[in-house]
Amino acid sequence: MLFNKVDKIKLKKVHALINEIFQKPKQEFIFGESPITTGLAIYSGAEINSVIDSLLSGRLGLANSGRTFEKKFADYTNRDKCILVNSGSSANLLALDAIKVKYNLNGGEIITPACSFPTTVNPIIQLGFTPAFVDVDESLNISPKGILRAINSKTKGLLFSHTLGNPSDMGEIMSIAKRNKLFVIEDCCDAYGSKYNGKMCGSFGISSTYSFYPAHTITLGEGGAITTNNSELFKIIRSLRDWGRDCWCDTGVSNTCGRRFGYMLDGVNYDHKYIYSTIGYNMKPLELQAAMGLEQLKKLNYFCEIRKRNFNILTKEFQKFTKYFELPKIHPKAEPVFFGFPILIKDKRIDRTELVKFLNKKKIATRYLFGGNLTCQPAYKNIDYKVYQKLEYTDKIMRYLFWIGIHPGINEEIITYVVDSFSTYLGNKR
Ligand SMILES: Cc1ncc(COP(=O)(O)O)c(C=O)c1O
């Protein structure tokens, strides 16, 4: 700690002041003026005080808070190990790179849905693999039938997200993967708290990834994580994250192995801290992010409950709009915590652009799903990819689907306003 006893008294006052600021009544919500966003970072004095304490500790690089967060997050996701990184995109890159290193892979095809977040797919390309794009089904997730169509002798594994928190058919997918000896990486960036067959999403594949960007269920400002039960993979991911070094000391710690200066490298007695065993990056987050995360973790179950409540209310309300819209299919074994409320337009008299413009004018923010069909995006037009089936549902989503927010900042009154806005729009269509 940088501060002494007197400073501690002052610090207590600072904490109290910060808490006081957050206890003030929230700004009044004005319908039609206040934005109803698709995501929201929700934090209070506790997070800010935790960050202040972390900064005052004098440790900027990952230390105690980092280690504690990793342990608690691994427990939450029902995994043995967690590695904090600086974003969900980095998590996907490191998760796949580690598999490449572990199995000494050199190219091959990796199956992924065409309707994906770009940085779920990009590591496949960046690491010299070929994406094999398959269709999604009515759950908006990778289609198991599509996977079967795409598997061939070059296929190495599967990398996909649980779209908007709706669990993929993990029973079927894991059985296909096992039969065909394929690895599975689950992108759980949008799937906090979602379960399949009573098990957490993210506890099925060899590794799983998470994002702590502000729009996500919990936030560290920016950040991400990889979880796994595989200790060899854990070591490789840590090495790749930390410049490629061989040493397994936590950041800021020295000589965990007790043989730090006893390593021989081509006849030279070397410092183990400076031996590199992978071609690494630096993708570490800051200690203060972990300090914020520790407070966010305490609220994670509550955040998930509010999301579930909001999703259920909207689902009930939208029963009156079934003529116009379709909601995603949920697998009978799935218990989703949705990240957003996806709406697929089925009445072709409704023009999506006109509707989202109407909603945005009412201050109800909307998003389309990821990049739609990625094969249509400029960045992917000229890359080497494979498609083994018509991307029929993906194209439907690209043209007719959008989603609205259900984050914990949205209450029942706001949902009534949102539903009324849809009624007004549809009333004008009759
Ligand atoms: C499914 C999915 N994967 C990956 C990411 C990337 O996460 P990040 O923004 O932390 O890089 C996101 C971001 O929103 C996402 O939704």
The ligand as an SDF file (V2000), in Angstrom:
LIG
                    3D

 16 16  0  0  0  0  0  0  0  0999 V2000
  -20.2930  -13.0560  -29.3490 C   0  0  0  0  0  0  0  0  0  0  0  0
  -19.1700  -12.0810  -29.1810 C   0  0  0  0  0  0  0  0  0  0  0  0
  -17.8990  -12.5080  -29.3030 N   0  0  0  0  0  0  0  0  0  0  0  0
  -16.8560  -11.6780  -29.1600 C   0  0  0  0  0  0  0  0  0  0  0  0
  -17.0400  -10.3460  -28.8560 C   0  0  0  0  0  0  0  0  0  0  0  0
  -15.8450   -9.4550  -28.7090 C   0  0  0  0  0  0  0  0  0  0  0  0
  -15.6810   -8.9730  -27.3970 O   0  0  0  0  0  0  0  0  0  0  0  0
  -14.8220   -7.6460  -27.1120 P   0  0  0  0  0  0  0  0  0  0  0  0
  -15.6600   -6.4880  -27.5510 O   0  0  0  0  0  0  0  0  0  0  0  0
  -14.5940   -7.6520  -25.6390 O   0  0  0  0  0  0  0  0  0  0  0  0
  -13.5730   -7.7440  -27.8940 O   0  0  0  0  0  0  0  0  0  0  0  0
  -18.3340   -9.8460  -28.7240 C   0  0  0  0  0  0  0  0  0  0  0  0
  -18.5190   -8.4210  -28.4490 C   0  0  0  0  0  0  0  0  0  0  0  0
  -19.5580   -7.8760  -28.2810 O   0  0  0  0  0  0  0  0  0  0  0  0
  -19.4350  -10.7330  -28.8980 C   0  0  0  0  0  0  0  0  0  0  0  0
  -20.6860  -10.3080  -28.7920 O   0  0  0  0  0  0  0  0  0  0  0  0
  1  2  1  0
  2  3  1  0
  2 15  2  0
  3  4  2  0
  4  5  1  0
  5  6  1  0
  5 12  2  0
  6  7  1  0
  7  8  1  0
  8  9  2  0
  8 10  1  0
  8 11  1  0
 12 13  1  0
 12 15  1  0
 13 14  2  0
 15 16  1  0
M  END
$$$$
